[in-house]
Structures are given as C-alpha cells and as structure tokens.
C-alpha cells in the first residue's frame, strides 16, 4: 500500500510502498484510513526537528490525526462492528511499562520511552490501512463523521483545560487563549461551553477567516490587550507568547502551555507567589480525553465546525505539510470516502 511521509536517508518528504497490515492478535482491529489531519507537529517533523522512523527503517509514514472505518476485527473485539468509525490515539506505552503507562495514562509516561504513531518510532496513518489494538481506538457516531477528524486535536485541548481548571484555586470566570490556530480556536470553543468568558488574542487581521469564525461563535478577538484573565492557554508554539501569558494572569491565575518553545525572558516569581499563580505544561492526551472530545464535538455548532476544516486529496500532501495553506484553518487529507 502507498504511504506518505519522511525519508530520513535523504531528509525529504516522500511516497513509499509499505506492506499492507494484517491482524495478528485477538484484540486488534484493521481499519481503512478515511481522513488524516495536518498540524504543526507534522510540519516540525518535515523539518526533521525531531521524530524518528521505526527501528531498522529509514522511512516514517506521517499522520497522527486520523479517522478510520473498521474493515476487520480480531475474535476478542466485542463492541465494534465492520463499518464503524474510529479515531486512534497516538501514544503507545513504554516497555515495562512504567506505573503511568501501566495505569492507562501513557500521556503521563515517566520514562520517555513511549512511541507515537507518525512521530516516534511507529508509522502514522497517511496510508490506506492501519491496525491497532481495540484499546487504542475511540468509537465515533456516524452523525459526527464530518467533524471526527477534530477529535485528536480536541483531545489535547480537553486535557489542558482539565489541568488548568483543577489547578485554579478559586472559581475561574475569564480565559485568554493565545493563538487562533486550530488548537486555539478549539480551546476557545471548549472554554465557552464551560461557561467561561473567553478572549482570543492573535496576529490575524480582523477580516481573516479565523477571526470571522470566532466572532460568529461569540468569542471576543483582539490583536493587542492588557486585561488579566483567570486562565491563559498558550496555543502558539511561541516562547514570547508563553512569557506574555504570565503577564496576563490574574490573582490565582493558571497558565497552560501547549506549544511554547524554549526562550529567555523575565519571570515574575515573586508576583506569582503573592498571587497564587500556577504554570501547567500539557502534552498528548489520555483515552478519557479522546472520549470527552467526541462528546464536546456533539455539542458544538455545526456551522463553526464546518468553517474549521478544509479537505484536500492525498496527492497534495507535500504542499500542505511543507507550507500552511492561506485561509485554511485545519487541512485534512481525504484518503478514502
């Protein structure tokens, strides 16, 4: 079968043939990959900033945000049927496993020896078919098929929001989201469902499609601001944004970091102590967050979700991964209908 990803021998995006996967265990599921989303992680991988292929190979199939349709199941799989839609999780447990991985919280792995589909040591889903354990799959209702590709990025949002709410020592009423990419928009929509007054700050002009979508959803947008917030979510990948988020924290405020790089700048330790402020880092997500993301999608307005996704054929994977498309919020490759 054809796969799309990275050739580490020549440091380029490439197409390769991979063996078609087959079920080898009673709890495994074979599924046809219908769609794969593209995100900033894929673009970092394509710059060979991190990531590595499976052991003994020089090619890594990309794609960690996926929607699949079940084709075949092992004899121990009871609650799924052929034709059901599923979203796979990304991370697989470290050898051993460590206490966190053993308890089903691979997102909290203590050793760092985990593997991730399409990122670290395991092929991703930019392929025709894939096999996973049923424990790594989240069922999606058929009526959410048009939006199910958003489950994976939304799962990361669910985790960071859970973390900042748990860390806040009072009753948070306001939130600031830094960044108007897919993660930032989903974070704003999810916080709004929580009953929190949300502002998104980013660099896009007021007539940008992202800003229009936010305003249609009733989310306040600003390019500059100084108001304090109870919760601040950094969703930019910028060290400067992370440091700026500290300045926007109110008393008891919590800053959730999702993508900020290493950087240098002043950190107001004394002010943070006096104001009971907290910084939380968050990456990946547990199975519970994936399931909650499915529930959240069912609650969001369809018009807003439709505006998030731009679908493209698999033949365009080089362009969409190498360069973000102008006007597109979330690019999704359609592999099969």
C-alpha positions in Angstrom: 0.0 0.0 0.0 1.1 3.6 -0.6 2.3 5.6 2.3 3.3 9.3 2.6 5.9 10.6 5.0 9.6 11.2 5.6 12.6 9.6 4.1 15.4 10.0 6.7 18.1 8.9 4.3 17.6 11.9 2.1 15.8 14.2 4.6 12.8 14.8 2.3 9.1 14.2 2.1 8.4 11.1 0.1 6.0 8.4 -1.0 6.8 4.8 -0.4 5.2 1.3 -0.5 4.6 -0.4 2.8 3.3 -3.9 3.4 -0.5 -3.9 4.0 -1.1 -4.5 7.7 -2.9 -7.6 9.0 -4.5 -8.6 12.3 -2.1 -10.7 14.3 -3.8 -10.6 17.7 -7.4 -11.3 19.1 -7.9 -7.7 20.3 -6.7 -6.0 17.1 -8.7 -4.0 14.6 -8.0 -3.4 10.9 -9.4 -0.2 9.6 -9.4 1.7 6.3 -8.0 5.3 6.8 -10.6 7.8 5.6 -9.0 11.1 6.6 -5.8 12.4 8.1 -5.4 15.9 9.6 -2.3 18.1 9.2 -0.9 20.1 12.2 2.2 22.0 13.3 3.7 18.8 14.6 3.8 17.3 11.1 5.5 20.5 9.8 8.1 20.3 12.5 8.7 16.6 11.7 9.1 17.6 8.0 11.9 20.0 9.0 13.5 17.0 10.8 13.4 18.9 14.1 12.5 15.8 16.0 10.9 12.3 15.4 12.4 9.1 14.1 11.2 6.1 12.0 10.6 2.5 13.2 13.6 0.6 14.2 15.7 -0.6 11.3 13.8 1.6 8.8 14.6 4.9 7.1 11.0 5.9 6.3 8.3 7.2 8.6 4.7 7.4 7.5 3.3 10.6 8.8 -0.2 11.3 10.1 -1.2 11.1 13.8 -4.7 12.7 13.5 -6.9 10.1 11.8 -10.4 8.8 11.2 -10.8 5.2 10.2 -13.6 2.8 9.1 -13.4 -0.7 10.5 -12.8 -3.5 8.0 -12.0 -6.5 10.2 -11.7 -7.4 13.9 -10.0 -10.0 16.0 -12.2 -12.5 17.8 -11.9 -10.8 21.2 -13.3 -7.5 19.9 -16.9 -7.3 21.1 -18.3 -3.7 21.0 -17.3 -2.7 17.5 -18.7 -3.7 14.1 -17.5 -3.5 10.5 -18.2 -0.1 9.1 -18.0 1.7 12.5 -15.9 4.8 12.6 -13.0 5.1 15.0 -10.3 7.6 15.9 -7.0 6.2 17.0 -5.0 7.5 19.9 -1.3 8.4 19.3 0.9 7.3 22.1 1.8 3.7 22.9 3.2 2.5 26.3 6.8 2.4 27.2 8.4 -1.1 27.7 7.9 -2.3 31.2 5.6 -0.5 31.5 6.1 2.4 33.9 3.4 3.0 36.6 1.7 5.7 34.5 1.6 3.7 31.3 0.5 0.6 33.2 -2.4 2.6 34.6 -3.5 3.6 31.1 -2.1 7.1 31.4 0.5 6.9 28.6 0.3 10.7 28.2 2.0 10.9 31.6 4.7 8.4 30.8 7.6 8.6 33.4 10.4 7.1 31.3 10.1 8.9 28.0 10.5 5.6 26.2 7.0 5.6 24.7 6.3 5.5 21.0 3.9 7.6 19.0 2.1 6.8 15.7 3.5 9.1 12.9 6.0 10.7 15.3 8.3 8.5 17.3 9.2 5.0 16.1 5.8 3.9 14.6 4.3 4.6 11.2 1.4 7.0 11.2 -1.9 6.9 9.3 -1.1 8.6 5.9 -1.6 5.1 4.5 -4.5 3.1 3.1 -5.0 0.8 6.1 -3.8 0.5 9.7 -4.0 -2.0 12.5 -4.4 -1.0 16.2 -5.5 -2.7 19.4 -9.1 -2.0 20.2 -7.9 -0.3 23.4 -6.3 2.4 21.3 -9.4 3.2 19.4 -12.3 5.6 20.2 -15.6 5.0 18.5 -17.3 8.0 16.8 -21.0 8.2 16.0 -21.8 8.3 12.3 -23.5 11.6 12.6 -20.1 13.2 13.6 -18.3 11.8 10.6 -17.8 15.2 9.0 -16.0 16.5 12.1 -14.5 13.4 13.7 -11.0 14.3 12.4 -11.0 17.1 15.0 -11.2 14.6 17.9 -7.4 14.2 18.2 -6.5 17.9 18.4 -9.5 18.5 20.7 -8.3 15.7 23.0 -5.2 17.8 23.8 -7.5 20.8 24.5 -9.6 18.7 26.8 -6.5 17.6 28.8 -5.1 21.1 29.2 -8.5 22.6 30.2 -8.9 19.8 32.7 -5.5 20.6 34.1 -5.9 24.4 34.4 -9.4 24.0 36.0 -8.0 21.6 38.5 -5.1 23.9 39.3 -7.2 27.1 39.8 -7.8 27.6 43.4 -10.9 29.8 43.1 -13.8 29.9 40.6 -12.4 31.0 37.2 -14.7 33.3 35.2 -12.4 34.6 32.4 -9.9 33.0 30.0 -7.4 34.2 27.4 -6.4 32.0 24.6 -3.1 33.0 22.8 -3.2 31.9 19.1 -6.0 31.5 16.6 -4.9 28.2 15.0 -7.0 25.0 15.3 -5.9 24.4 18.8 -6.5 27.9 19.9 -10.0 28.0 18.3 -11.0 24.7 19.8 -9.8 25.8 23.2 -11.9 28.9 23.0 -15.0 27.0 22.0 -14.4 24.4 24.7 -13.9 27.0 27.4 -17.1 28.8 26.2 -19.0 25.6 26.7 -17.6 25.6 30.3 -19.5 28.9 30.8 -16.2 31.0 30.9 -15.9 34.3 29.2 -13.2 33.8 26.5 -10.9 36.2 24.6 -8.6 35.0 21.8 -5.5 37.1 21.1 -3.5 36.6 17.9 -1.9 38.4 15.0 -4.5 37.8 12.3 -6.3 40.9 10.9 -10.0 41.4 11.7 -11.1 40.2 8.3 -9.2 36.9 8.5 -11.5 33.8 8.2 -10.3 32.6 11.6 -11.4 35.9 13.2 -14.7 35.7 11.4 -15.3 32.2 12.6 -14.5 33.2 16.2 -16.8 36.2 16.1 -19.6 34.2 14.6 -19.2 31.8 17.6 -19.5 34.7 20.0 -15.8 34.7 21.0 -14.1 38.0 21.6 -11.0 38.6 19.5 -8.1 41.1 20.0 -4.7 41.7 18.4 -3.4 43.5 21.5 -4.6 43.5 25.1 -3.7 44.0 28.7 -6.6 42.7 30.7 -5.9 40.0 33.2 -7.6 36.6 33.0 -8.1 33.7 35.4 -7.0 31.2 32.8 -4.5 31.7 30.0 -3.9 29.0 27.3 -0.8 29.3 25.1 -1.5 27.7 21.7 1.0 29.4 19.5 4.3 27.5 19.7 6.0 30.8 20.7 8.3 31.4 23.7 7.3 35.1 23.6 3.6 34.2 23.8 4.3 31.9 26.8 6.2 34.7 28.6 3.5 37.2 27.7 0.9 34.8 29.1 2.4 35.2 32.6 1.9 38.9 32.4 -1.8 38.4 31.7 -2.5 36.1 34.7 -4.9 37.5 37.3 -4.9 36.5 41.0 -5.0 32.7 41.4 -4.4 32.5 37.6 -3.2 29.4 35.8 -1.2 29.4 32.6 -1.5 26.3 30.4 1.3 25.7 27.9 0.7 23.7 24.8 3.4 24.5 22.4 5.8 27.3 23.6 9.4 26.7 22.7 12.4 27.3 25.0 13.0 31.0 25.4 14.6 33.6 27.7 12.9 36.4 29.5 11.8 37.8 32.9 9.6 35.5 35.0 7.8 37.3 37.8 8.3 34.7 40.5 7.5 37.0 43.4 4.3 38.2 41.9 3.3 34.6 41.1 3.9 33.7 44.7 1.9 36.6 46.0 -1.0 35.9 43.6 -1.1 32.1 44.0 -0.4 31.6 40.3 0.4 28.4 38.5 2.1 27.2 35.3 0.9 23.9 33.8 2.6 22.1 30.9 0.4 19.7 28.9 1.1 17.2 26.0 -0.8 14.3 24.4 -4.0 13.0 26.0 -5.5 10.0 27.7 -8.2 7.8 26.4 -10.7 9.7 28.6 -9.8 13.0 26.9 -10.4 11.5 23.5 -13.9 10.3 24.6 -14.7 13.7 26.1 -13.6 15.3 22.8 -16.2 13.2 21.0 -18.9 14.4 23.4 -17.7 18.0 23.0 -17.9 17.8 19.2 -21.5 16.8 19.5 -22.3 20.0 21.5 -20.5 22.5 19.2 -22.4 24.3 16.4 -22.1 22.6 13.0 -21.6 25.9 11.2 -18.5 26.6 13.3 -17.1 23.1 12.8 -17.6 23.3 9.1 -15.6 26.5 9.0 -12.6 24.8 10.6 -11.9 22.1 8.1 -10.5 22.4 4.5 -10.3 19.0 2.8 -7.7 18.1 0.2 -6.7 15.0 -1.7 -3.7 12.9 -0.7 -1.7 14.0 -3.7 -1.2 17.4 -2.2 0.4 16.2 1.0 3.8 17.7 0.1 2.3 21.2 -0.2 0.1 21.1 2.8 2.7 19.7 5.1 5.6 21.9 3.9 3.5 25.2 3.7 0.3 26.1 5.5 -2.4 27.0 3.0 -3.6 30.6 3.1 -7.1 30.9 4.5 -7.2 27.3 5.8 -7.6 26.6 9.5 -7.4 22.9 9.5 -6.2 21.0 6.4 -7.5 17.4 6.2 -6.4 14.9 3.6 -9.1 12.6 2.3 -7.7 9.1 1.7 -11.0 7.2 1.1 -14.7 8.1 1.0 
